[in-house]
């Protein structure tokens, strides 16, 4: 399967030099506390964005073509999602974003548009509601192309901790407590229940490898991976191991 229709705008090799590298590491959920105690020793906590809950609704075609790209490890991949944020007490923020995230190997480009709804409205709509399809129109207009017949598949939630690496001007995030909170019964058979047993560390910057001062991350059983929260949560809901 291919993400070519959704990624067409990112296919110009001349633009690759300006793209950001994204390195992902998977750690057992059981070491999250120790990892959060270590990270402030090598990075600065993001003063602008404190820890927050991230809510994400992933879209796909009726045949789950975008999920298939991840399963097949295609070099070109795309994700389409709607995202909003909440504080750790669950109170949603006022802005909701529609996003197209395209991957070229381990590099990425992202189109993001703000939607004319708030987090409370998004959280209250069942995933089979037609409004979710309508909310993609601004993203389709901004990106120029999206795969056909997209609709929500599942909604997941996790807590994101943000850090800044002052030595490289890069960003580090730790996403923990990843769980599925809703599914669209028209696209996915299964029930939302429990957390997946891993957390995700992402290093985002212009470097292709992890800097030496962050190498102790590997002591926390970190494993470099092209991990997808969408795929992991789909597996969790369907009890499918690939």
Backbone as CSV, one residue per row, in Angstrom:
resi,resn,N_x,N_y,N_z,CA_x,CA_y,CA_z,C_x,C_y,C_z
1,UNK,0.845,-1.184,0.000,0.000,0.000,0.000,0.882,1.237,0.000
2,UNK,0.386,2.328,-0.483,1.218,3.517,-0.599,0.514,4.749,-0.093
3,UNK,1.287,5.667,0.471,0.751,6.941,0.955,0.911,8.025,-0.076
4,UNK,1.254,7.669,-1.315,1.594,8.673,-2.317,0.547,9.765,-2.491
5,UNK,-0.753,9.482,-2.550,-1.707,10.569,-2.740,-1.652,11.606,-1.634
6,UNK,-1.413,11.172,-0.415,-1.420,12.104,0.709,-0.084,12.770,0.935
7,UNK,0.957,12.241,0.331,2.292,12.730,0.627,2.905,13.463,-0.566
8,UNK,2.116,13.676,-1.606,2.640,14.198,-2.850,3.409,15.496,-2.666
9,UNK,2.919,16.365,-1.789,3.571,17.661,-1.601,4.930,17.544,-0.951
10,UNK,5.241,16.394,-0.354,6.522,16.222,0.341,7.525,15.433,-0.476
11,UNK,7.224,15.147,-1.748,8.069,14.257,-2.525,9.232,14.955,-3.212
12,UNK,9.380,16.262,-3.080,10.462,16.973,-3.732,11.759,16.762,-2.964
13,UNK,12.736,16.017,-3.488,13.959,15.740,-2.741,14.707,16.996,-2.344
14,UNK,14.554,18.085,-3.104,15.272,19.316,-2.783,14.862,19.881,-1.443
15,UNK,13.679,19.510,-0.967,13.195,20.057,0.305,13.588,19.197,1.495
16,UNK,14.209,18.029,1.273,14.478,17.108,2.363,15.431,17.707,3.394
17,UNK,16.348,18.594,2.972,17.319,19.140,3.906,16.694,19.938,5.022
18,UNK,15.497,20.450,4.807,14.849,21.273,5.818,13.941,20.463,6.732
19,UNK,13.843,19.155,6.472,12.927,18.349,7.252,13.567,17.911,8.554
20,UNK,12.705,17.612,9.509,13.133,17.258,10.847,13.202,15.746,11.000
21,UNK,14.249,15.271,11.674,14.342,13.855,11.989,13.578,13.577,13.281
22,UNK,12.957,12.428,13.340,12.207,12.011,14.517,12.655,10.607,14.907
23,UNK,13.339,10.503,16.030,13.812,9.218,16.529,12.896,8.766,17.654
24,UNK,12.401,7.541,17.573,11.489,7.016,18.583,12.136,5.867,19.335
25,UNK,11.898,5.850,20.637,12.388,4.781,21.499,11.231,4.299,22.361
26,UNK,11.076,2.999,22.459,10.018,2.392,23.255,10.618,1.908,24.559
27,UNK,9.973,2.218,25.676,10.427,1.763,26.989,9.267,1.071,27.702
28,UNK,9.545,0.126,28.579,8.456,-0.484,29.349,7.752,0.566,30.204
29,UNK,6.455,0.467,30.313,5.704,1.426,31.128,6.181,1.427,32.573
30,UNK,6.755,0.331,33.018,7.183,0.223,34.413,8.382,1.110,34.749
31,UNK,9.123,1.581,33.749,10.300,2.417,34.033,10.000,3.901,33.831
32,UNK,8.749,4.249,33.572,8.412,5.636,33.277,8.793,6.574,34.415
33,UNK,8.517,6.189,35.655,8.845,7.044,36.796,10.329,7.335,36.884
34,UNK,11.159,6.300,36.724,12.609,6.490,36.778,13.098,7.346,35.620
35,UNK,12.517,7.169,34.466,12.914,7.953,33.301,12.558,9.429,33.481
36,UNK,11.399,9.700,34.054,10.999,11.085,34.312,11.876,11.731,35.388
37,UNK,12.466,10.933,36.253,13.388,11.480,37.250,14.742,11.797,36.630
38,UNK,15.150,11.042,35.583,16.450,11.251,34.946,16.452,12.371,33.911
39,UNK,15.409,12.482,33.117,15.402,13.430,32.006,15.709,14.877,32.417
40,UNK,15.184,15.392,33.537,15.503,16.781,33.901,16.982,17.014,34.218
41,UNK,17.761,15.947,34.388,19.194,16.100,34.643,19.963,16.405,33.367
42,UNK,19.395,16.086,32.206,20.091,16.315,30.939,19.336,17.256,30.006
43,UNK,18.081,17.527,30.304,17.259,18.406,29.476,16.512,19.388,30.371
44,UNK,15.963,20.406,29.746,15.156,21.384,30.460,13.684,21.057,30.248
45,UNK,12.913,21.126,31.308,11.469,20.992,31.147,10.942,22.161,30.309
46,UNK,10.018,21.874,29.427,9.436,22.914,28.591,8.559,23.814,29.453
47,UNK,8.983,25.071,29.621,8.250,25.996,30.484,6.961,26.484,29.839
48,UNK,6.876,26.380,28.525,5.687,26.871,27.815,4.584,25.821,27.815
49,UNK,4.979,24.551,27.672,4.009,23.468,27.583,4.228,22.477,28.720
50,UNK,3.496,22.605,29.811,3.622,21.662,30.924,3.012,20.322,30.554
51,UNK,3.206,19.286,31.397,2.589,17.987,31.108,1.091,18.127,30.862
52,UNK,0.605,17.426,29.864,-0.801,17.550,29.477,-1.283,16.242,28.885
53,UNK,-2.593,16.069,28.894,-3.215,14.921,28.236,-3.433,15.269,26.766
54,UNK,-3.079,14.342,25.900,-3.256,14.514,24.461,-4.341,13.545,23.998
55,UNK,-5.326,14.075,23.314,-6.402,13.250,22.761,-6.272,13.257,21.243
56,UNK,-6.259,12.074,20.641,-6.053,11.966,19.200,-7.043,10.989,18.598
57,UNK,-7.724,11.434,17.552,-8.624,10.579,16.780,-7.930,10.262,15.455
58,UNK,-7.709,8.975,15.192,-7.057,8.549,13.956,-8.104,8.177,12.911
59,UNK,-7.859,8.640,11.691,-8.737,8.378,10.553,-8.115,7.318,9.654
60,UNK,-8.987,6.625,8.916,-8.492,5.679,7.924,-9.580,5.432,6.883
61,UNK,-9.200,4.729,5.842,-10.139,4.348,4.791,-10.945,3.136,5.246
62,UNK,-11.998,2.773,4.515,-12.763,1.572,4.903,-11.901,0.318,4.968
63,UNK,-10.895,0.226,4.116,-10.005,-0.936,4.133,-8.773,-0.755,4.997
64,UNK,-8.736,0.325,5.805,-7.614,0.620,6.706,-6.281,0.695,5.946
65,UNK,-6.285,1.462,4.853,-5.088,1.573,4.017,-3.929,2.237,4.751
66,UNK,-4.214,3.242,5.564,-3.131,3.937,6.270,-2.526,3.039,7.344
67,UNK,-3.353,2.263,8.006,-2.833,1.283,8.954,-1.990,0.245,8.224
68,UNK,-2.421,-0.143,7.039,-1.678,-1.114,6.250,-0.303,-0.630,5.865
69,UNK,-0.161,0.666,5.613,1.155,1.222,5.308,2.116,0.988,6.464
70,UNK,1.616,1.173,7.675,2.464,0.953,8.843,2.788,-0.525,8.998
71,UNK,1.818,-1.387,8.806,2.061,-2.823,8.909,3.102,-3.281,7.891
72,UNK,3.024,-2.700,6.683,3.930,-3.094,5.613,5.270,-2.379,5.684
73,UNK,5.424,-1.449,6.670,6.649,-0.670,6.829,7.008,0.077,5.547
74,UNK,6.011,0.643,4.881,6.269,1.420,3.675,7.189,2.589,3.987
75,UNK,8.057,2.914,3.043,8.977,4.041,3.228,8.195,5.357,3.259
76,UNK,7.153,5.438,2.457,6.273,6.599,2.461,5.019,6.235,3.238
77,UNK,4.729,7.019,4.264,3.566,6.727,5.113,2.845,8.037,5.419
78,UNK,1.575,7.929,5.743,0.802,9.102,6.126,-0.146,8.756,7.267
79,UNK,-0.376,9.748,8.141,-1.370,9.634,9.202,-2.280,10.845,9.108
80,UNK,-3.547,10.617,9.298,-4.526,11.701,9.331,-5.232,11.622,10.673
81,UNK,-5.269,12.738,11.376,-5.816,12.704,12.730,-6.374,14.062,13.123
82,UNK,-7.232,14.043,14.140,-7.708,15.251,14.810,-7.227,15.177,16.245
83,UNK,-6.687,16.294,16.745,-6.024,16.266,18.061,-6.416,17.495,18.874
84,UNK,-6.559,17.274,20.177,-6.732,18.381,21.111,-6.054,18.016,22.427
85,UNK,-5.922,18.994,23.293,-5.179,18.811,24.540,-6.082,19.105,25.728
86,UNK,-5.729,18.520,26.865,-6.465,18.748,28.106,-5.461,18.815,29.244
87,UNK,-5.873,19.440,30.343,-4.981,19.416,31.502,-5.074,18.035,32.162
88,UNK,-4.262,17.822,33.170,-4.208,16.492,33.770,-5.446,16.164,34.594
89,UNK,-6.330,17.142,34.763,-7.619,16.872,35.404,-8.690,16.526,34.387
90,UNK,-8.325,16.562,33.110,-9.266,16.190,32.061,-10.009,17.340,31.428
91,UNK,-9.718,18.572,31.825,-10.418,19.719,31.242,-9.791,20.064,29.897
92,UNK,-10.557,19.939,28.783,-9.979,20.151,27.446,-9.705,21.621,27.166
93,UNK,-8.699,21.851,26.327,-8.385,23.200,25.885,-9.343,23.649,24.795
94,UNK,-9.140,24.877,24.333,-10.091,25.453,23.397,-9.808,25.180,21.935
95,UNK,-8.604,24.700,21.579,-8.238,24.546,20.175,-8.173,23.077,19.791
96,UNK,-8.735,22.767,18.626,-8.689,21.424,18.056,-7.997,21.533,16.698
97,UNK,-7.098,20.595,16.407,-6.333,20.628,15.173,-6.607,19.388,14.337
98,UNK,-6.671,19.582,13.025,-6.652,18.464,12.076,-5.256,18.415,11.482
99,UNK,-4.690,17.213,11.370,-3.299,17.086,10.959,-3.119,15.991,9.912
100,UNK,-2.272,16.276,8.946,-1.744,15.268,8.033,-0.260,15.159,8.329
101,UNK,0.189,14.005,8.775,1.599,13.783,9.097,2.147,12.784,8.099
102,UNK,3.056,13.250,7.248,3.626,12.410,6.212,5.060,12.060,6.566
103,UNK,5.450,10.809,6.311,6.790,10.339,6.640,7.528,9.932,5.383
104,UNK,8.791,10.351,5.299,9.700,9.901,4.251,10.846,9.241,4.981
105,UNK,10.819,7.924,5.141,11.797,7.262,5.985,11.606,7.709,7.423
106,UNK,12.681,8.264,8.037,12.560,8.744,9.411,12.406,10.261,9.467
107,UNK,12.140,10.878,8.320,11.893,12.315,8.284,10.413,12.573,8.080
108,UNK,9.973,13.765,8.458,8.539,14.003,8.448,8.211,15.418,8.011
109,UNK,7.039,15.566,7.452,6.451,16.875,7.213,5.030,16.812,7.750
110,UNK,4.539,17.917,8.239,3.219,17.924,8.859,2.435,19.148,8.433
111,UNK,1.183,18.914,8.049,0.239,19.998,7.783,-0.769,20.013,8.923
112,UNK,-0.937,21.172,9.546,-1.848,21.286,10.690,-2.733,22.506,10.486
113,UNK,-4.033,22.322,10.693,-4.973,23.438,10.619,-5.856,23.441,11.858
114,UNK,-6.164,24.612,12.365,-7.071,24.750,13.505,-8.508,24.632,13.020
115,UNK,-9.336,23.950,13.786,-10.739,23.758,13.424,-11.637,24.689,14.237
116,UNK,-12.809,25.008,13.728,-13.729,25.924,14.420,-14.567,25.237,15.492
117,UNK,-13.937,24.378,16.280,-14.607,23.690,17.382,-13.656,23.701,18.569
118,UNK,-14.150,23.352,19.752,-13.267,23.256,20.906,-13.145,21.805,21.365
119,UNK,-12.252,21.587,22.319,-12.005,20.237,22.786,-13.222,19.574,23.393
120,UNK,-14.041,20.350,24.083,-15.245,19.783,24.695,-16.204,19.257,23.637
121,UNK,-16.331,19.994,22.517,-17.214,19.550,21.438,-16.691,18.273,20.804
122,UNK,-15.380,18.206,20.590,-14.799,17.008,19.984,-14.952,15.804,20.911
123,UNK,-14.737,16.007,22.197,-14.806,14.904,23.148,-16.224,14.350,23.284
124,UNK,-17.222,15.169,23.000,-18.608,14.753,23.214,-19.231,14.062,22.000
125,UNK,-18.591,14.140,20.837,-19.169,13.560,19.620,-18.767,12.102,19.461
126,UNK,-19.719,11.187,19.279,-19.353,9.794,19.001,-18.600,9.710,17.677
127,UNK,-17.704,8.753,17.562,-16.828,8.704,16.403,-17.546,8.364,15.105
128,UNK,-18.759,7.804,15.183,-19.493,7.518,13.955,-20.312,8.712,13.481
129,UNK,-20.250,9.838,14.195,-20.980,11.045,13.814,-20.393,11.625,12.520
130,UNK,-21.247,12.077,11.617,-20.822,12.629,10.329,-19.957,13.878,10.502
131,UNK,-20.078,14.559,11.638,-19.308,15.780,11.852,-17.810,15.533,11.748
132,UNK,-17.350,14.356,12.149,-15.918,14.071,12.090,-15.394,14.120,10.658
133,UNK,-16.190,13.671,9.706,-15.792,13.734,8.297,-15.784,15.180,7.826
134,UNK,-16.791,15.938,8.213,-16.865,17.345,7.824,-15.680,18.137,8.375
135,UNK,-15.204,17.770,9.553,-14.105,18.513,10.170,-12.787,18.355,9.420
136,UNK,-12.696,17.400,8.504,-11.474,17.224,7.725,-11.375,18.179,6.531
137,UNK,-12.458,18.857,6.191,-12.445,19.691,4.984,-11.360,20.759,5.004
138,UNK,-11.165,21.494,6.098,-10.079,22.490,6.090,-8.705,21.872,5.859
139,UNK,-8.479,20.666,6.375,-7.200,19.997,6.165,-7.052,19.584,4.702
140,UNK,-8.120,19.084,4.103,-8.066,18.696,2.693,-7.753,19.900,1.822
141,UNK,-8.346,21.048,2.141,-8.093,22.261,1.368,-6.666,22.756,1.558
142,UNK,-6.139,22.632,2.770,-4.795,23.118,3.064,-3.708,22.216,2.481
143,UNK,-3.913,20.904,2.558,-2.891,19.960,2.103,-2.949,19.700,0.607
144,UNK,-4.108,19.934,0.013,-4.262,19.703,-1.414,-4.773,18.330,-1.772
145,UNK,-4.570,17.353,-0.900,-5.056,16.006,-1.195,-5.058,15.168,0.073
146,UNK,-6.098,14.362,0.211,-6.199,13.387,1.284,-6.726,12.093,0.689
147,UNK,-6.413,10.949,1.290,-7.022,9.698,0.814,-8.543,9.795,0.872
148,UNK,-9.200,9.078,-0.015,-10.661,9.137,-0.092,-11.310,8.340,1.029
149,UNK,-12.551,8.726,1.342,-13.416,7.972,2.261,-12.836,7.819,3.657
150,UNK,-12.187,8.859,4.163,-11.636,8.798,5.508,-12.726,8.973,6.553
151,UNK,-12.594,8.239,7.651,-13.485,8.373,8.799,-12.711,7.941,10.039
152,UNK,-13.140,8.378,11.230,-12.444,7.957,12.452,-12.471,6.447,12.644
153,UNK,-11.370,5.924,13.207,-11.290,4.509,13.570,-11.278,4.358,15.087
154,UNK,-10.396,5.089,15.736,-10.316,5.018,17.198,-9.783,6.331,17.752
155,UNK,-10.030,6.537,19.035,-9.536,7.706,19.757,-8.667,7.209,20.903
156,UNK,-7.485,7.801,21.038,-6.606,7.408,22.127,-6.195,8.619,22.954
157,UNK,-5.727,8.326,24.149,-5.312,9.366,25.094,-3.982,8.961,25.704
158,UNK,-3.119,9.961,25.928,-1.879,9.708,26.660,-1.434,11.006,27.323
159,UNK,-0.475,10.901,28.223,0.083,12.064,28.907,1.449,12.360,28.300
160,UNK,1.643,13.601,27.881,2.903,14.005,27.238,3.701,14.921,28.163
161,UNK,4.986,14.569,28.336,5.949,15.398,29.056,6.933,15.946,28.027
162,UNK,7.143,17.255,28.019,7.992,17.897,27.014,9.264,18.432,27.653
163,UNK,10.376,18.250,26.917,11.680,18.740,27.356,12.396,19.392,26.178
164,UNK,13.338,20.278,26.487,14.187,20.917,25.488,15.625,20.502,25.738
165,UNK,16.333,20.136,24.687,17.741,19.774,24.795,18.576,21.007,24.463
166,UNK,19.144,21.695,25.464,19.847,22.954,25.204,21.132,22.773,24.408
167,UNK,21.698,21.584,24.384,22.958,21.369,23.661,22.753,21.270,22.154
168,UNK,21.601,20.826,21.733,21.354,20.637,20.304,20.146,21.421,19.790
169,UNK,19.479,22.157,20.682,18.258,22.899,20.324,17.187,21.963,19.760
170,UNK,17.162,20.742,20.260,16.169,19.768,19.833,15.132,19.569,20.937
171,UNK,14.129,18.778,20.648,13.038,18.541,21.586,12.954,17.069,21.943
172,UNK,12.598,16.808,23.176,12.413,15.445,23.657,11.041,15.365,24.313
173,UNK,10.288,14.345,23.980,8.990,14.127,24.625,8.922,12.707,25.169
174,UNK,8.190,12.568,26.236,7.879,11.250,26.796,6.364,11.128,26.865
175,UNK,5.831,10.148,26.166,4.392,9.893,26.158,4.109,8.636,26.965
176,UNK,3.306,8.777,28.000,3.007,7.658,28.898,1.501,7.487,29.053
177,UNK,1.116,6.393,29.677,-0.291,6.090,29.973,-1.140,6.116,28.706
178,UNK,-0.661,5.444,27.663,-1.367,5.415,26.386,-2.535,4.440,26.467
179,UNK,-3.721,4.925,26.151,-4.900,4.059,26.216,-5.914,4.464,25.152
180,UNK,-6.737,3.514,24.754,-7.830,3.775,23.812,-9.066,4.144,24.612
181,UNK,-9.668,5.285,24.288,-10.863,5.663,25.046,-12.160,5.530,24.251
182,UNK,-12.059,5.415,22.901,-13.266,5.227,22.089,-12.904,4.511,20.792
183,UNK,-13.874,3.802,20.228,-13.710,3.218,18.902,-14.940,3.558,18.069
184,UNK,-14.776,3.554,16.753,-15.885,3.746,15.830,-16.397,2.369,15.438
185,UNK,-17.573,1.970,15.887,-18.064,0.613,15.605,-18.300,0.355,14.121
186,UNK,-18.358,1.422,13.312,-18.537,1.244,11.874,-17.225,0.921,11.166
187,UNK,-16.106,1.114,11.865,-14.794,0.855,11.257,-13.958,-0.164,12.032
188,UNK,-14.308,-0.426,13.289,-13.464,-1.283,14.109,-14.307,-2.070,15.098
189,UNK,-14.100,-3.374,15.147,-14.801,-4.240,16.101,-13.884,-4.467,17.300
190,UNK,-14.341,-4.098,18.456,-13.555,-4.260,19.673,-14.002,-3.240,20.708
191,UNK,-13.374,-3.292,21.870,-13.749,-2.408,22.963,-12.508,-1.685,23.498
192,UNK,-12.702,-0.439,23.888,-11.626,0.331,24.488,-11.455,-0.109,25.938
193,UNK,-10.249,-0.593,26.272,-10.034,-1.029,27.649,-8.539,-1.081,27.958
194,UNK,-8.158,-0.469,29.076,-6.805,-0.581,29.586,-5.754,0.171,28.800
195,UNK,-4.544,0.191,29.355,-3.413,0.868,28.741,-2.519,-0.123,28.022
196,UNK,-1.801,0.365,27.021,-0.783,-0.471,26.410,0.442,-0.459,27.325
197,UNK,1.274,-1.500,27.311,2.307,-1.662,28.348,3.622,-0.937,28.076
198,UNK,3.627,0.061,27.200,4.869,0.771,26.898,4.641,2.273,26.933
199,UNK,5.759,3.011,27.052,5.782,4.458,26.886,6.702,4.767,25.714
200,UNK,6.615,5.986,25.184,7.340,6.342,23.969,8.159,7.605,24.217
201,UNK,9.450,7.535,23.905,10.329,8.701,23.948,10.614,9.109,22.506
202,UNK,10.428,10.397,22.196,10.721,10.895,20.855,11.756,12.012,20.934
203,UNK,12.755,11.921,20.068,13.777,12.958,19.940,13.581,13.597,18.575
204,UNK,13.306,14.891,18.538,12.988,15.573,17.288,13.989,16.698,17.050
205,UNK,14.722,16.599,15.958,15.717,17.614,15.632,16.368,17.294,14.304
206,UNK,17.521,17.904,14.052,18.204,17.743,12.772,19.271,16.653,12.807
207,UNK,19.433,15.981,13.931,20.447,14.938,14.058,19.846,13.573,13.720
208,UNK,20.643,12.740,13.049,20.142,11.441,12.618,20.323,10.373,13.686
209,UNK,21.133,10.664,14.711,21.352,9.714,15.806,21.189,10.431,17.145
210,UNK,20.965,9.659,18.186,20.812,10.207,19.523,22.154,10.783,19.997
211,UNK,22.199,12.031,20.505,23.454,12.602,21.007,24.008,11.795,22.173
212,UNK,25.320,11.871,22.359,25.985,11.071,23.393,25.439,11.348,24.783
213,UNK,25.085,12.600,25.084,24.639,12.913,26.444,23.255,12.341,26.742
214,UNK,22.563,11.876,25.697,21.267,11.221,25.909,21.355,9.699,25.779
215,UNK,22.555,9.185,25.511,22.731,7.740,25.360,22.323,6.936,26.593
216,UNK,22.432,7.478,27.831,21.955,6.700,28.991,20.484,6.306,28.917
217,UNK,19.743,6.890,27.981,18.361,6.460,27.771,18.290,4.948,27.561
218,UNK,19.321,4.382,26.950,19.326,2.953,26.654,19.360,2.105,27.921
219,UNK,19.784,2.691,29.035,19.802,1.950,30.297,18.391,1.684,30.829
220,UNK,17.416,2.400,30.277,16.028,2.228,30.709,15.300,1.230,29.804
221,UNK,16.059,0.302,29.241,15.504,-0.719,28.349,14.870,-0.106,27.104
222,UNK,15.389,1.066,26.713,14.852,1.745,25.536,15.247,0.995,24.269
223,UNK,14.304,0.888,23.366,14.525,0.189,22.096,14.081,1.095,20.961
224,UNK,15.007,1.400,20.055,14.649,2.250,18.920,13.655,1.523,18.026
225,UNK,12.624,2.250,17.594,11.538,1.606,16.869,10.792,2.634,16.040
226,UNK,10.155,2.173,14.988,9.250,3.029,14.211,7.830,2.901,14.760
227,UNK,7.718,2.894,16.063,6.474,2.631,16.789,5.352,3.577,16.356
228,UNK,4.179,3.026,16.208,2.978,3.791,15.876,1.944,3.596,16.977
229,UNK,1.517,4.676,17.605,0.465,4.564,18.626,-0.823,4.045,18.007
230,UNK,-1.122,4.487,16.789,-2.327,4.028,16.109,-2.299,2.512,15.938
231,UNK,-1.196,1.980,15.407,-1.093,0.538,15.213,-1.124,-0.206,16.541
232,UNK,-0.382,0.282,17.541,-0.343,-0.399,18.840,-1.726,-0.434,19.483
233,UNK,-2.465,0.653,19.369,-3.802,0.687,19.963,-4.784,-0.170,19.173
234,UNK,-4.629,-0.220,17.856,-5.460,-1.123,17.053,-5.203,-2.564,17.474
235,UNK,-3.940,-2.918,17.652,-3.612,-4.266,18.111,-4.203,-4.539,19.488
236,UNK,-4.161,-3.536,20.367,-4.684,-3.707,21.721,-6.192,-3.955,21.690
237,UNK,-6.903,-3.208,20.865,-8.355,-3.337,20.794,-8.752,-4.659,20.152
238,UNK,-8.059,-5.026,19.080,-8.432,-6.231,18.345,-7.754,-7.487,18.869
239,UNK,-6.868,-7.290,19.861,-6.096,-8.414,20.430,-5.348,-9.154,19.321
240,UNK,-4.716,-8.352,18.469,-3.992,-8.884,17.319,-2.503,-8.626,17.492
241,UNK,-1.690,-9.637,17.315,-0.246,-9.488,17.359,0.303,-9.719,15.961
242,UNK,1.136,-8.759,15.497,1.679,-8.871,14.154,3.107,-9.396,14.210
